[in-house]
């Protein structure tokens, strides 16, 4: 979200004829977004695995009609 606001501010400054600000100097956005994606993948995978494990562990107590739904 912060990167989007930085880009919008720079576009508005450019449209007004002002010099764009260098917000990204020393900012490694690639590392931030890569780590965020990896964290999301790992967290999503663990959540999905836990949910699937709970569903599989309840299969023995389900009736035929409940399992079909």
Buried (B, 14 or more C-beta within 10 A) or exposed (E): EEEEEBEEEBEEEEEEEEEEEEBEEEEEEEEEEEEEEEEEEEEEEEEEEEEEEEEEEEEEEEEEEEEEE
